[in-house]
């Protein structure tokens, strides 16, 4: 769609610094907050979920954030100066919920409640604009959350005009502009009345089912049906099972219960999928609501409503240790949470190649944060002495070293389980333009670790065939 023009009187770019927000080991780089966004009248929410995307050709980085009236596309290539590149209006002027995922150049946008459309947005035209290629109810009109695993899209709590509500659907993205329904969960498990959110890896679905707890399914392509593997329906400090995320070795699941407020985050041992077990619980501050968890390498990030972003070291996956935080919601000091719980941080995004963190605050917009003190990943590894491209990668990853005084000593390609899949030593590196074939690796996310004479830099790489 054509980019909308916003005058400086309407568009407010917050001028701030880390000193204005309580923080530890996570620092402020930039912020986007459009002062024209009106809060919806029920909870006072202005913004919702955020997501990120990197252009595989230009390597420009973008943040995506939902608002009550639509979706903002914000360039964060220069993290200290976020720039609005486009805005996509929705059908409602007081929308409480938006969620996002990307597949290649496409952004998938869903909203919950009536009077919606499912939007598919082609971002390949950025930074000029984006193009909306689907904005109808023909696939569905309302969904609560979505997750993309390989070429399949899972959508929770799906409503479509003239079609009965479904607790969860899976769609094929073989044609990314026209997802095709493969299976409804209620065709196999009609007793599951709701799936609120899900984490999916290799078609294994960790489904947060609200008050019913956690259910683990596998979508079996050969039989085109869901198979239940295990469940966790009774556990300590139990509430409304909201969302979860796996440790990189797939042994622990970090699980958040949203309601009532102040529930602990659960660490669930899932080494035996048939019998998941809670092995630990933890809080940021008493009374704070843990909304969404995320894992990058050995760091766990929790988006807390009132407390902002909290980080935990999970090098021992069963025993998280707090390493830092950034309070996106300074209106309420830690431990003091009056009024509605729907204030503060909704979600974070961890997967931009530069290593910056995006966080969405329901009242204050999109935060761009520096987490290099936690991860050891520089804010802009691609802008240093070497560059990696394309990302996502198809048949190969190229690493180009532009500084011969900072020689590459070792390159490792590592899966999210921590296994080193490829190890290239300095004796095998010929020249300053290194190519790594990715043809034999499954689609998904990997860590590319480059060791030079002076530093070690890690970058998340996506492989898409």
C-alpha positions, 0 to 999 in steps of 0.5 A: 500500500502507499505510504501514509504521510504523517506531519511532525505535529501528529507523529511523536518520536519520543526523546528519551534515554535509559536514565528515564527507565529503570534498567539493569544490563539492558539499555535504551537505544530508541523508541517509536510512539505515535501521539495520534494513537487513541487508547481503546476505552476498556483497558486503555491499550494503545499498542499490542504485539511487536515483531521484526523482519530483515530485508534479505537483500539490503539487510535493513531491519524493521520493527512491526507493532500493532495499534488500536487502528492498524499496523506500523512498519518501523525501520530500525537499521539505525536503532537510535533513530526509528523511522516509520516506513508505512502504516496499514489500517485495520477495520476497527478503530479500537482494536485491543489485539494484534499478533504478527509472524513473517514468512519470507517477505510476507507479514501475516497480521491477525486480530481478535474479536469481530469485524476483522480481516486476515491481512497478508502484507508483502514487505519486499517493496520496503523501504518505500512502502508495503503492499497488502495482498490479502485483506478479506475474510475468505480464509478467516477473519479472527484469530488470537495468535499464530505461529509459523513452523517451516511452511505451515501456519498454526492459528489459535481460536479461529473464527470465520464467517459462516463457519463454526469456531475452531480451537486451532487450525493449521494451514499450508503456506506453499502459496504464501499469498493464499494459505490453505487449511489442512486440518482443524484441531477439533476434527481430532480433539473436539473436547479442547474448547480453546487454544490461546497460543502455541509454540511449534517446532517440527510440527510438535505443538505446545498448546497453551489452552487457558484454564485447561492447561498445557497440551502437546500435539503433533501434526502428522502430515501423512495422515493429516491429523493431530495426535496428542502426545502429552498434557499438563493439566494440574501444576503449581501456581496454576492459572490461565495457561497463556504461552510458552517457549522451548529452551534451545536444547528442547529439554525445558519449556518456559510457561506463563499463566496470565490470569490471575495477576502475579502468577509465577513463570513455570519451568517444565521438563519436557524431555518426556513429552508424554509426561511433562513436569514442573521443576521450578517456578520464579517471578520478577516482582510479586504481583507482576504478570508474565505475559510472553516468554522468548529464548535466544541462545542461553538467555530467556526474556519475559515480557512482563506487563507491569515490569517490562522486559526481564532476562534470565541466564538459562545455560542450565535450562532448569534453573533460570538466573536473573541477568537484567531488566528494562522497565518499559512502564515506569508509571508503576514502580516495581511491586506497585501495580494499581488499577488494570493489569493491562499496562506495560510490556506486551511482547519482545522480538529477539531475532534481528541479525544486529542483536538488538531487542524490540519490545512493545509497551501497551501505552508507550509504543515500540522500544529498541533495546541494547542487550549486548551486555547479556548476549555478547552479540554486538548491536550491529555485527553486519556493520563490523569487519565482516558481513553475512548474507543473505538472511534468510538463506536459501542455498548458501550463506556468504561471509565476507571479511572486509578487514584483513587485519581482523582475520577469521579464525573459526566459523561454526553453524549451530542449531538451536539445540546447541549442536555444532553442525559445521565447523570451519577452521582458519586452515579451511578458509581461503580468501575473504569471501566464504560460502557455506552450503545450506542445501542439506540443512532443514528449514529453521533458525540457526546460530552462525558464530564467527571467531576472529583474532579480536572477538567472537560474534554470533548471529541468528540465521534463518534457512528457507528453501 
